[in-house]
Amino acid sequence: MDSTTATAELGWMVHPPSGWEEVSGYDENMNTIRTYQVCNVFESSQNNWLRTKFIRRRGAHRIHVEMKFSVRDCSSIPSVPGSCKETFNLYYYEADFDSATKTFPNWMENPWVKVDTIAADESFSQVDLGGRVMKINTEVRSFGPVSRNGFYLAFQDYGGCMSLIAVRVFYRKCPRVIQNGAIFQETLSGAESTSLVAARGSCIANAEEVDVPIKLYCNGDGEWLVPIGRCMCKAGFEAVENGTVCRGCPSGTFKANQGDEACTHCPINSRTTSEGATNCVCRNGYYRADLDPLDMPCTTIPSAPQAVISSVNETSLMLEWTPPRDSGGREDLVYNIICKSCGSGRGACTRCGDNVQYAPRQLGLTEPRIYISDLLAHTQYTFEIQAVNGVTDQSPFSPQFASVNITTNQAAPSAVSIMHQVSRTVDSITLSWSQPDQPNGVILDYELQYYEKELSEYNATAIKSPTNTVTVQGLKAGAIYVFQVRARTVAGYGRYSGKMYFQTMTEAEYQTSIQEKLPLVIGSSAAGLVFLIAVVVIAIVCNRWVARTPPGPAVPKGPSLQSAVPEPSVQTGGHSCPGRGWG
């Protein structure tokens, strides 16, 4: 309510009728206003009441009343009695509807509720020019909490000379505001002047809450205080217009994450397909690795390595090259080596087996060089040197590579894999071994090295053998020896075999072995002696038989009709002699 806006009589209720009087006046801007005045200072015991019309609360919890008034200085009034006052009282009365009458509520402090006694800061009096200069006072009072649908105000004069120029009734509220990325709707202040009313905010369009629920507090003066939490623009949107709007990133820009950051231009070799983009799409032929940040430029695969140099040494190979002309825009360039064996014929090449050795490794080389060994002798190979980087797997095309063809030379034989102990004594061991799996030519001879297990390899003794069997003599009884053997061709020696351990007999083992063999030796000797005696007996018998046989008839010179009859023979002990029967 604002009495200065009234265009007709205010029509407030007065009691008694001889008290307050409604008159027309002018404000400081010379606008016509309706005022109430009273000046019954020459009569004592004044009790003049002025009641406003019914004022609706409109949800307010605390009511503020602004009063503009002027008061005549009692000392400037001649012959005024001592009951003259320069103050008045302000009251209010709550009601659910407009129920007041001329007599209700009663014109007394109860049921009315007193707000305060209002005193003027300045009063006016008669001046030298003979006129009057009114000094307008402005006072604001508040009361609450109020809870019913409306209320009345009342002004009580008890002996003053004053004019109530204007009355404005209002409540305070915090206006609708956008703060910290959230909208806070209009909020009424609390019932007490020190109250703080919490208001829950809602994020503006395309924004999301962070931290804690969004709140502001409205104080008794209608001011927002104590912001808690905030909203931030979503990914793909940036804050504009002092943070009151989250606008989609314009075409060609993006924003990957929620936050206050502005949209940024797409990295090199990328673009957006619409506004509000959270990332930029790589152009054709360019890619982004899984771990690449979204603000990193899109990159491509590297070109092939250059200037490959190969150096063959029997069945080993050294490859060196220079980096690609174009790394694809990345710094994670590495190399892979693909080995293909083309054999000695014209058949298709195949991938090399696991026996080929690569130093330092076959895949993921960071330096442009590699040493390759254990290739087959007299074999043609093709080596592909691939250049790859972090986006090679993203590309539908195979890695770019440089290739080189080489043919290996005669190679030394591979290592002997198996060695056997044939026999042993107290001072010797006889060993044999198999030929290397890859002799790579004719084996010329073998070299065997050995040393006691308790000694170091520097104490080894080497002997050569043209065959794959050798007896090592001059060893210690019961000692363990370490043996290694290698083969030699015209290309030189191969690698030594793995270390193998064999032990000579101890003296006790040797004596036990002899005792175990003695019965067999004696038995063999006895059998030989029996056989010799049998042979002698047979010889004697045969000789006697020949001596006792008479001479045969003379052979006729002419032909004879009698045929020669073979004489019977005797079989003894596997030997035979001619003769007739023993008779």
Buried (B, 14 or more C-beta within 10 A) or exposed (E): BEBBEBEEEBEBBBBEEEBBBBEEBEBEEEEEBBBBBBBBBBEEEBEBBBBBBBBEBEEBBBBBBBBBBBBBBBEBBEEBEEBBBBBBBBBBBBBEEEEBEEEEBEBEEEEBBBBBEBEBEEBBEBEEEEEEEBEBBEBEBBBBEBEEBBBBBBBBBBBBBBBBBBBBBBBBBBEEBBBBBBBBEEBBBBBEBEBBBEBEBEBBEBBBBBEEEBBBBBBBEBEBEEBBBBBBBBBBBBBEEEBEBBBBBBBBBBBBEBBEBEBBBBBEBBBBEEBBBBBBBBBEEBBBBEEBEBBBBBBBBBBBBBEBEBEBEBBBBBBBBEBBEEBBBBEBBBBBBBBBBBEEEEEEBEEBEEEBEBEEEBEEBEEBEBBBBBBBBEBBBBBBBBBBBBBBEBBEEEBBBBBBEBEBBBBBBBBBEEBEEEEBBBBBBBBBBEBBEBBBBEBBEBBBBBBBEEEEEEEBEEBEBEEBEBBBEEBEBBBEBBBBBBBBBEBEBBBBBEEBEBBBBEEEBBEEEEEEEEEEEEEEEEEEEEEEEBEEEBEEBBEEBEEEEEEEEEEEEEEEEEEEEEEEEBEEEEEEBEBEEEE
